[in-house]
Amino acid sequence: MLSACGTVGQYPPAPSAAETPDHRYKIGALDTLNIVVWRNPELSTVVTVRPDGRISTPLVEDVMAAGRSPADLSREVEKALAKFIRDPVVTIVVSNFQGTFSEQIRIVGEATRPQSIPYRQGMTVLDVMIQAGGLTDFADGNGAVLVRGSEAGKQYSVRLKDLLKRGDISANVQMKPGDIIIVPQSWF
């Protein structure tokens, strides 16, 4: 018999709810930051976080930005600017985000466009699949596996074919930062 043809049931089904209410966005490499220094427009700027995770602004060089919240980074820039101006007030807004690598959602295998996707609060597997362009013709959608990094790599089965091809919304599950979706190739 062909026992290796199906992978459905190999892992427990993914839990539909995976809320992360305490999740705070952390700045990542290649994020674009709009830095506004109140009453000092000449110090306000737009910067891209370098691949090493650092930024440089007028009067403030090489500040580690990656892995920090925008508010935390604002306070550090204020502290550095306090040497040059009185009572600086800095606001940092993330205008284009990638997030930290450890919090990105990754989809690999037989997705139309395998990629890393920045995590957003309330994101579901359907959101990920829309961004990845769906499944290839050779995908075993119901054999997909969700690897949950926040649970030490625990694996769950995900019914992508049921969700995308049959419209079964019960197959839609919430994502967590660092999740990986692996879509295997179908045997036939």
Rosetta blueprint (number, residue, H / E / L):
1 M L
2 L L
3 S L
4 A L
5 C L
6 G L
7 T L
8 V L
9 G L
10 Q L
11 Y L
12 P L
13 P E
14 A L
15 P L
16 S L
17 A L
18 A L
19 E L
20 T L
21 P L
22 D L
23 H L
24 R L
25 Y L
26 K L
27 I L
28 G L
29 A L
30 L L
31 D L
32 T E
33 L E
34 N E
35 I E
36 V E
37 V E
38 W L
39 R L
40 N L
41 P L
42 E L
43 L L
44 S L
45 T E
46 V E
47 V E
48 T E
49 V L
50 R L
51 P L
52 D L
53 G L
54 R E
55 I E
56 S E
57 T E
58 P L
59 L L
60 V E
61 E E
62 D E
63 V E
64 M E
65 A L
66 A L
67 G L
68 R L
69 S L
70 P H
71 A H
72 D H
73 L H
74 S H
75 R H
76 E H
77 V H
78 E H
79 K H
80 A H
81 L H
82 A L
83 K L
84 F L
85 I L
86 R L
87 D L
88 P L
89 V L
90 V E
91 T E
92 I E
93 V E
94 V E
95 S E
96 N E
97 F L
98 Q L
99 G L
100 T L
101 F H
102 S H
103 E H
104 Q L
105 I E
106 R E
107 I E
108 V E
109 G E
110 E L
111 A E
112 T L
113 R L
114 P L
115 Q E
116 S E
117 I E
118 P L
119 Y L
120 R L
121 Q L
122 G L
123 M L
124 T E
125 V H
126 L H
127 D H
128 V H
129 M H
130 I H
131 Q H
132 A L
133 G L
134 G L
135 L E
136 T L
137 D L
138 F L
139 A E
140 D L
141 G H
142 N H
143 G H
144 A E
145 V E
146 L E
147 V E
148 R E
149 G H
150 S H
151 E H
152 A L
153 G L
154 K E
155 Q E
156 Y E
157 S E
158 V E
159 R L
160 L H
161 K H
162 D H
163 L H
164 L H
165 K H
166 R L
167 G L
168 D L
169 I H
170 S H
171 A H
172 N L
173 V L
174 Q E
175 M L
176 K L
177 P L
178 G L
179 D L
180 I E
181 I E
182 I E
183 V E
184 P L
185 Q E
186 S L
187 W L
188 F L
